[in-house]
Amino acid sequence: MINRRKFVKNGGIVAAAAALSINSLDALASGEVKRLTILHTNDVHSRVEPFPMDGSRNQGLGGVARRSALIKKIRAEEKNVLLLDAGDIFQGTPYFNLYGGELEIKLMSDMGYDAATMGNHDFDNGVEGFYKQLPYANFPILVSNYDFSDTVLHQSTRPYKVFNKAGLKIGVFGLGIELKGLVGEKNYGGTIYQDPVAKANEVAGLLKNELKCDLVICLSHLGYRYFDNTVSDQVLAQNNDHIDLIIGGHTHTFMAKPQDVKNRSGNITTINQVGFAGINLGRIDYHFESYRGKKLLASPPYMISEHLDS
């Protein structure tokens, strides 16, 4: 694993060549190696401004302006970037109470998010409240295991989307948590929850086998892990065949580094989650090398403010 600061300090091409055991820089120069940078957040919970300087554990951290500046900096350095969110965009500060999520969605659009999924708190103003904010979204809401046929969200979300980056096909889909018991019934209305593991295998199989995606990413709001039989990212990772990366949410888990899990097919599914409130920005780089497949370079998360001030 390469330390992110050393990776940047030593120069992306040199470090990538060493990491991938490339004998020369010709492969990178010729395009035989393609790099994809995935940036991600989860459970931002309407945290538009940094935490106040009040002596609390998270004082001064987070904030949309800093995150936006960091994302712009990374995009200036990298050609192929996807920016994704794993849900719970709403609820947690007065901005949501005042504007109902409009500001949060507008800011995500301004930052150039490529896709997001829904968390349980995104239903806090009901399906109608979420639907009201969708005109401000310049990115798709991806959720495959909620059937919205009997709600106003019918045809407003998508189960998956395929992105094309440098000739690579990146399939992204979303999974939501069981709403019963977490969300008032009047808020989710006619939403039908479907088994996330079964749906994940169905959609990931489609993306990998039929649509020939080079990488399959799941935006999951299931939660990292539980100590009972509740479906979690770890359960999903162990019981799927085609997911390469799970970007998680819901449990507000601060992962110091991504976790690799052997899945049903004997391959690796990687899990990552970066806490809550926009304190951290996750980053994972994949290098795709002709004839050798893909390799993941995992980085510690960026703590918003520290990586701009240092």
N, C-alpha and C positions, 0 to 999 in steps of 0.2 A: 504494500500500500504506500502511496506517495503522500507526504505531507503537503497540503495545499500551498502553504507559503513557499516551501522549497520548490514546488512545481512552477510557481509563477516566477520566483527569483532566478531559477536556473534557465528559464526560457521554455515555453510550451513545447517547441519542436524537439529540443534536446531531451527533455524529460520524457516526452511521449516515446521517443525512439528507444530510450533505455528501458522504459517500463514494458514495452511490447517486444523487446529483444530484436529490434530491427537493426540490421547490420549497417545501414546507411540511411541518409536522409532522403534518398531518391524516392522511396515509397511514399513518403509524405508529400514530397514535391509533385509527384506524378498523380496524386489523388488516390493511390491504392489504399491509403489509410484515411478514414474519414472520422472526424470527431464530432460527437453530439453532446451538448451540455444541457442538462436538465436542471432547472431551478424550480424550487417548490416551497409552498407554505401550507399551513393547515390551522384551523381553529383561530383565525385572526380576531374574531369576535368584536368587530367594529372598533378595533384599536387604531384609530386614525392618527392620534398624536402619541409621542413617547410617554411612557409612564412618568408621572410627576416626580420631581426631586424631593421626596418626602421621607427619605431614609429607608424605604421599603427595599426588598430584595431585588426588584426589577427596575428601580428608579433610573430614569434616563434612557432606558432601552426601548427599542422598537420605534414605531412611527413610519407613516407612509412616505414622507418626504425622503427620509434616509434610505428606505428600501428602494424607492424609485431611483435614487442616485446610484445605488449599488448595482441595480439591475442594468441601468444604462452603461455603467462602467464595464460590466461583464459582457454585454452585447457588443461594445466597441472592441473588445478583445477576442471574441469568439464569433465565428460565422454562423454556426448552427445551434440555436438556443430554443428550447421550449420552456415556457413558464406556466406552471400548473398549480392548482389549489385543491385540497382534499376536504373542503367543506367547513361548515360553521363560519360562514362569512359574517353572519349577523349576530347581534345581541352581545351586550357587555359594557357599552358606554352610552352616554346620553345621545350620541349621534344617531344611534338606531332608534331611540325613543322619539327623537325629533323628526327624522327624515325617513324612517321605515326601511332603510337599506339602500335608498337611492344614492347617497354619497359613496357608500362602500363600493357599489357596482360601478359607478362612474370612475372612481379612482383606479379600480382594477382594469377597466378599459383603457384608461390613460397610461397605465403601466405596461399595457400590451400583454395581458394574460392570454394564453392560448386556449385554456379550457379549465373548468372547475366542476366539481361534483357538489351534491347537496348534503349538508349535515342536518341533524335533528333541529338545531336552533334556527335553521333557515326556514322552518315552518312556524316560527313564533308569531308571525302575523297572518298565519294561515296560508293555504295554497294561493289564495287570492292576493295576499300581500306580496308573496314572492313573484307571482305573475306580473304584478304591477311594476316591478323593477326591471323586468327583462328587456324592455325597450332601450335601457341604458347599457346593456351588455353587448360589447363587441366581440364576445367569445361565447362558445357554446357551453351549456350546462349538460354534462354527461352523467346519466344515471340509468343503469340497465335493469335493475331489479325492483324498481317502483313502476307499477302500472298506473299511469295517470289518466287512463281512458275515460274515467267518469269524473274528471275534474277539469278546471279551467287550464291546467297545465298540459292537457292533451295536445300533442304535437309541438309543445314548446321546449321540450328537452329531447336529447338524443341518447341512444344507448352507447354510442362510440363515435370516434372520428379518427380518420387516418390522415396523418400529416406527412408531407414530403420534405425532407431535408437532405440536400446534397445527394439526391438519388436514392436515399434511404426511405423506407416506408415505416412510419412509427404509428402503431395502433394504440389508441388511448380509450379506455372505457371507465365508467364509474359504478360504484356500489354504495348503497345507503344502508344504514342500520335499521333494525326493527323499530318502528315508531311507536307501537302500542306500549304504553307504560312510560315512555319518555316524552311524548307529545300528546297534548289534549286531542281527543278524537275529532272535535270540531275543527281543529287546525289542519289535520291531514285529510279529513273528509273521506272521499271515496278512493283514496290512494290504496292500492293493493301491494303489499310487501311480498316479494318472491324470494325463495331461498338463494342467498348470495353465492354460495359455493357452486351450486348447480348452474346458476346463471353465468357466473364467472367462467366456468369451463365451456359453456356454450359459446359465449361471446369471444373469449380468448382463442378457442378453437377456430372460429370463423376468421378472426384476424390473422392467425398464424397460417392456417392451412388453405383457406380459400382466397383471402385477400393478400397473402404472401408478405405479411409484415416482417421486417427485419428485427423489430423490437416491439414487445407488447407491454404496455404500462396500465396498471389498475390504480385509479384514484379511489381510495377506500375510506369510508367513514365508519368502519366497523369497530375500530379500536385495536391497539397493539396486541394485548393478550389479557386473558381473564383466568381465574382459578376455578372455573367451573366449565360447563360444556358450551358456553356462549361462543358463537362464531366470532373469531378475531382474525387479524392479519396473519398471525402465526398458524392458525388452523387453515386458513385459505392457502397460505404458502405451501403447506405440507400436502394439501389435497387438490392441487391443480396440476395441469400438464404443460401449459403454454405461457404462463405469466413470467416475464423477465423481472419486472420491478413493481412492487407495491408501494405507492406513496400514501401513507396512512394519516389518519386523524382521529378525533373524538376523545382519546384518552390523554391528550396533552403530554405525550411522552417525549422527553428530551433525550434523543438518541445521540450519543457521542460519535457513533459511526453506524453505517448501515449494517444490517444483519443478513447473512446468506443462509438460506434454508434449502435443503434438498427436497424437491417436489416429487410427485408421483412418478414422473417419467425419468427420475434420476438426475435431472438437471437442477440448476440453481435458480431459485426465486429470491430476489433481494428485497428486504423491507427497510423503509426509512420513514422517520417522522421527526418533526423539528419543534415540538413543544406547543406553544400557543401564543396568541396576541401579537404575532409578527415580531417576536423577539429575535428569532433566527430566520435565516433564509437557507434552505437546503440546496446543496449542489452535488450532482453526480455526473461524471463524464464517462461516456462510452466511446471506445475507439473500435472502429470496424476495419479490420484488416483483410484484404483479399486473401482467400484460401485458408485463413486461420480463424475466421469468425470474429466475434466481438469480445472485448475485454473491458471490465469496469474499473475505473479509477475513482475510489470513494474519497471524499474530502470531509473533514470536520465541518459542521455548519458554520455559516457566517453569523456572528452575533451582530445584529443591526446596531450600529454606532461604532463599535470597536474597529471593524474592518474598514470603516471610512476614515476614522480619526488616526489610525496607525499608519 
